[in-house]
Amino acid sequence: MKARTGLIWMAIILLTVLPLWFAAMPPAEPGGEAPAAFSGADSRAQQAIGTIAPNYKPWFAPLFEPPSGEIASLLFALQAAIGAGVIGFWLGTSVARERERRCAPGASVPEPDSHAD
């Protein structure tokens, strides 16, 4: 059984690592910036707008501009974690509420096994 588990883990690791290893890294853009394949949708939209309408001026300015890309990533991850926490809390309370409703007085509760072996 241990050999089979080890083979399954090796397969999982290989299926995770090999595609990343064999994927071709796109060439860097002029100016030392990140490759276009890894840029976000916002920067691609800005480039498209700049190409279509070079004199376009944005309607709004951001309320907060993070000082670096790392802090922006941190804030995005924090936002995702808070959202996952809220969804998990809601799901947990919904399941507990349903369980309580089923086991409320007047509802049939299964008896535990009274056979002692």
PENOR-V161215 format. One record per backbone hydrogen bond with DSSP energy under -0.5 kcal/mol. CO is the residue of the C=O (numbers start at 1). NH is the residue of the N-H. E is the energy in kcal/mol with one decimal. If there is no record, write none. Layout:
{{CO;NH;E} {CO;NH;E}}
This chain:
{{1;5;-2.1} {2;6;-2.4} {3;7;-2.3} {4;8;-2.2} {5;9;-2.3} {6;10;-2.3} {7;11;-2.3} {8;12;-2.3} {9;13;-2.5} {10;14;-2.7} {11;15;-2.6} {12;16;-1.3} {13;17;-2.7} {14;18;-2.4} {16;20;-0.6} {17;21;-2.1} {18;22;-2.6} {19;23;-1.2} {29;32;-1.3} {33;29;-0.8} {35;38;-1.5} {36;39;-1.1} {40;44;-1.7} {41;45;-2.4} {42;46;-2.3} {43;47;-2.1} {44;48;-2.3} {45;49;-2.7} {46;50;-2.5} {47;51;-1.8} {48;52;-2.4} {49;53;-3.3} {53;56;-1.7} {64;66;-0.6} {68;72;-1.7} {69;73;-2.3} {70;74;-2.3} {71;75;-2.6} {72;76;-2.1} {73;77;-2.6} {74;78;-2.6} {75;79;-2.3} {76;80;-2.1} {77;81;-2.5} {78;82;-2.5} {79;83;-2.2} {80;84;-2.5} {81;85;-2.3} {82;86;-2.4} {83;87;-2.4} {84;88;-2.7} {85;89;-2.6} {86;90;-2.5} {87;91;-2.6} {88;92;-2.7} {89;93;-2.6} {90;94;-2.2} {91;95;-2.3} {92;96;-2.5} {93;97;-2.5} {94;98;-2.2} {95;99;-2.4} {96;100;-2.5} {97;101;-2.2} {98;102;-2.0} {99;103;-1.8} {101;104;-0.8} {104;107;-2.4} {114;116;-0.6} {115;117;-0.6}}
